[in-house]
Amino acid sequence: MSYLIKGETADWELVIGLEVHAQVISNSKLFSGSATSFGADPNSHVSLVDAAMPGMLPVINKHCIEQAVKTGLGLNAAINRHSVFERKNYFYADLPQGYQISQFLHPIVGEGLLEIQLKDGSIREIGIERLHMEQDAGKSIHDKDPRRTFIDLNRAGVCLMEIVSHPAMHTPEEAGAYVRKVRSIVRYLETCDGNMEEGSMRADVNVSVRKVGETGLRTRTETKNVNSVRFMMQAIESEAQRHVEIWESGGEVKQETRLFDPDTGETRPMRSKEEAHDYRYFPDPDLLPIELTQSYIDDIKAAMPELPDQKKKRFMDDMGLSAYDADVLVAERETANYFETVAKGRDAKVAANWVISNLFGALNAAEIEISESPISAEHLGALLALIADDTISGRIAKDVFEIMFETGQDPAQIVEEKGLKQITDTGAIEAAVDQVIADNPDQADEVRQGNGKAIGWFVGQVMQKTQGKANPQAVNKMLKDKLG
Amino acid sequence: MTNPNEMTISEARDALSEGELKSTELVQSCLNAMEESRDLNAFITETPELALERAEQSDARIAKGESRGALEGIPVAIKDLYCTEGVLTTAASHILDGFVPEYESTVTENLAQAGSVMTGKTNLDEFAMGSANVTSYYGPVKNPWKLDDGKDRVPGGSSGGSATAVAAHLSLAAIGTDTGGSIRQPASFCGIVGMKPTYGRCSRWGTVAFASSLDQAGPMTKTVRDAAIMLQGMAGHDVKDSTSAPVTVPDFESAISGDVRGLKVGIPKEYQIDGSPAEIDAIWQKGADMFRDAGAEIVDITLPHTKYALPTYYIVAPAEASSNLSRYDGVRYGLRVEGDSLDEMYENTRGEGFGDEVKRRVLIGAYVLSAGYYDAYYVKAQQVRSRIAEDFRTAFQSVDVILTPTAPSTAFAIGEKMDDPIAMYMNDVFTVPASMAGLPCLSVPGGLGDDGLPLGLHLITKPFDEETLFRAGDVLETQANFTAKPAGYGGGK
C-alpha cells in the first residue's frame, strides 16, 4: 500500500531513513565505572573520567560490547570482528571531553535486515546499514534560568547503540513498525529497555521526497527530538508535506537538522550553529581496537533467547494460533513466557483467549503490567484445567477468575471454599430440570411446539435454580430429551 | 660528607640506611637550595611542609627497619604535568589557574608508595609543548649552566624545570614527560641523565595529556644508576590506562653490570646531517670510541626513514593534542572568562587561557585532521610512522643498541629561535624518531661542546629492553667521566 502526497505538479513519494539511539542496559557506563540508572540527583553519577578531568583516560566496559554484538545478531546483522573507536570532535557544554568517543569507519556491526509487518498483513524487509557504539552526552537544561544553562552530566558517557537503517522506508506506518520492531527485539534481548518517554531510546528521522518514478534521492532533512512512535509518524508526515510544498513552489529544500514540536505537530530548524560540522574523526589513541574471536560471537549467539519472529512462527505453526493473536502474545517477552506457561499441556487457543481477553482486560483496568499480575501463569493454567475437565463451567470460571485477581489464590482452593463445583450428577440435574418444567407448563408447551428459543430460557432457569453450577451442556441435552 | 642535596640517590640510599643521614636533613638541604635558587624559576609550586612531613614518615620507617627500598626518603621534584592530590597543578598554563586535583596520578602515587618525597612541582613548557621551557605562563626557566657572556640560557624543554632542578642540585632527582624528546633534550642541555621508557611502560593516568600515542613518564637524574632506581619506582601496568602494557617490571638496577663486551652498537648514517656543527659529530664519534674501548662492537646501520620523523611528529602530535586540549573550555574547572553566549565564553577562555605555542599546535592539529586534509596529512603520517618503526625493527636484528647525538646544539640563549618555530622544532630532530617508534631511550652527558656547555649522547634499544639501555648507558657514563659542573652549583667553579 503506498503513501503518496498528491502535489499540484505530481505525486510525491517519501524516502525515510531512521537512526535509532538505544541506551544499553549495563550497570556502568561505556568507558567508566559510573552508574547508569535513570532519575538520580543531578551530577551524582559522574566520575573523573566522565567529567573529563585532566589526565583521565577511558577504559572499555566489556559488557557493553557483548550487548552490542547480541543486538547485532538480533538484527540479523554481520558482526565485524575488528572495530575501532574514533573521536568525534565538537564543542558543547554537555560534552565534557570536547569530543564524543564513537565509531566511524569501522563499526562493530555491519549490514542487517529487519522484518516488519504492516496493518494489512503484508511483510517488508528493511535493510540496516550498521550498528555502532558511542558515548551519550549529558543533558542541557535551558529553562531553569533565563540567562544560564544548567548541565547534568549523569548521562554523559552512557553507552548508546546507534542503529542506522538504509533509506528504505516509504510510509510513516513503515517507520512506526520498524521502530516498534527494534524496540521489541532489544527488550527481548535485554540490551535496551526501549523506553522512549524516558529517553533510553530515541529516533532521528531522515526524510526526503521525490516524484513517483524518480530514481535519485533529493535533499533530506534530519529531525531530532522525537520521543514516541506517534510523534515520529507525525513528524514524518509534516516534514514530507513541507518538502513537497518547497519543491513545488520552485524552491530547494535546505539540508538541515530540525526539531519536532509536539504541540504544533510540526518541525522547526534547530537554533544552534552546530550545523555544517567537520568532526575531524580520528582513531582514539587512548583505546585499543576491538578484536573479537569467532568463538566469542558464537557463544553469544548460542545463548540468545528465541526472538519475536521465531516465537510467532512457532505459536502459529505448532500451536495453531492466528497471526493476530500470536503478534499480541510475542510483542513482549514476558507476555510470551506467561502465555507459554499457561498453555503448557493445554489447549493453546483457549489459553490465548484467556490471556488476551480476560487477563489483559483485567490488567489494563487495574493499570498494571503482566509482571505485576496477581494471577500467576501457573494459577491461570490451573483454572483452564478445571474448565477442561468439567470441574467448573466457563461461566463459573469467570467468577473464579475475578476472585483470583483480587486475592491471588489458587483456583482449586477458591472452587472448594465457595463450593462452586459444577453439578454433573445427572440425578441432581434431572431433579432441577423436572422442577423447572413442572413450574412452567406454558413455556414447556412452547418448546414442544417447536420454539427452539424457549430452550435457552429453560437452560437459564435451571442454571439459576442450581446457582449456576449445573453443567449447561448436560442441562441442554436433558431439556431436549424431555421436551422433545 | 658532600652536601646532602649534591648526593646521588644511590649515595643517599647508603647514607640513610647506614644512619649517617636523615631524610629530613636531606630534604631540608634541597629545600634550602630551592630557596636560594629561585631566580632559576625551576619550580611553579614548592611543597616544603608536605615534603618534611613525608620525610619524617620515611625516617620513622627507616628507623624501624621498614624502609620501602631505594627511594625511601629521597627528595624528588615533580613536573607540573602530573596531577597531585591537594597540590596546585597547572601544566604551566593560565587555563588551569587554581586547579587543585582531588586525585593523584599513578606514577606519582607509585613514587609516594616507594617512599620518595615530593619537594614541589617543576616548571615546564605550557602543556609540554616546547623545547626550551620559554612558553610557560609562569615565565622561562634558566639553565644553571652559564657562560661569561651574561646571557641566560635555556634548559631545554619541555621538562626544563625538572632538568634545572637536578642540574642545580635543588633535588636529588626529578620526573618529566617525554613526547618528542622533552626529557632527553633538556637532560642534554643541562648535563644530566634523562630517559624515556618504552611506550606503555609507565601509566599515563592522571598525567595531563599532550599527545596520547607518544607521551611517556620518565626520570631525570644525576646518574644512570639513579635513573634505573627511579624507573623501578615509577613503572608498572595500570588497568586505568588502556595503553599501559601488561608486562612485568624487571629489576632495572641489577642489569647494570658494567660490562658491554660484545654489545653491538649501531651508528645510523642518516643522523649525520649536512651542516651539523662539528662538535656534534665529534661527541658522537667520541661516544662510539668509548664503546669500542669498553669492548663493544660498532656497526654501521641504516634507518632510511629518519628524515621523515620530525615532520611526521609535527603532524601526529598536534593532531592528538588539538583533541586532548578541547576539554579546557572554562566549563568545569580552571579559568573561565565569561561571554554572552557559550561560544563566546569558549573563545574568551581559550583565547586568553592558552599561550601562542599551544594555539599554534591546536590549529595545526585541527588542520591536519580536517575534512579534505585528513588522508593527506594524518593518515599519511601514521603510515610513515609505521615505516619508521619498521626501520628500527630491522636494525635491531643486527644491533643491540643504537647511538646518536641527543641534541643538534648546546643550550642556546633565552630569546633565540623565538621568531622561527621551525628552528625551535629542529631541537627534536635526533630524539623524535625513537618517540615515533615507542622505543626506550636515554641521554647521558657525553662531554662539553666548544662553548663549554654540555652535550648529551643518546641511546635507543628494543621495546621493553630498558635493561640493555641502562647497562650500555652506565658504561658510557663511566667512560665519559663527565665531571664538569655549572658554576656556583654543586661545587662548580
Interface residues (C-beta under 8 A of the other chain):
Chain A: L48 A51 A52 M53 P54 G55 M56 L57 P58 V59 I60 R87 N89 F91 Y92 A93 P96 Q97 G98 Y99 T149 I151 K273 D278 R280 Y281 F282 P285 D286 L287 L288
Chain B: Y82 C83 T89 A91 L96 F99 P101 Y103 S105 R204 W205 G206 T207 V208 A209 A211 S212 S213 V239 K240 D241 S242 T243 A319 E320 S322 S323 L325 S326 R327 D329 V331 R332 Y333 L342 D343 Y346 A366 L369 S370 A371 Y374 Y378
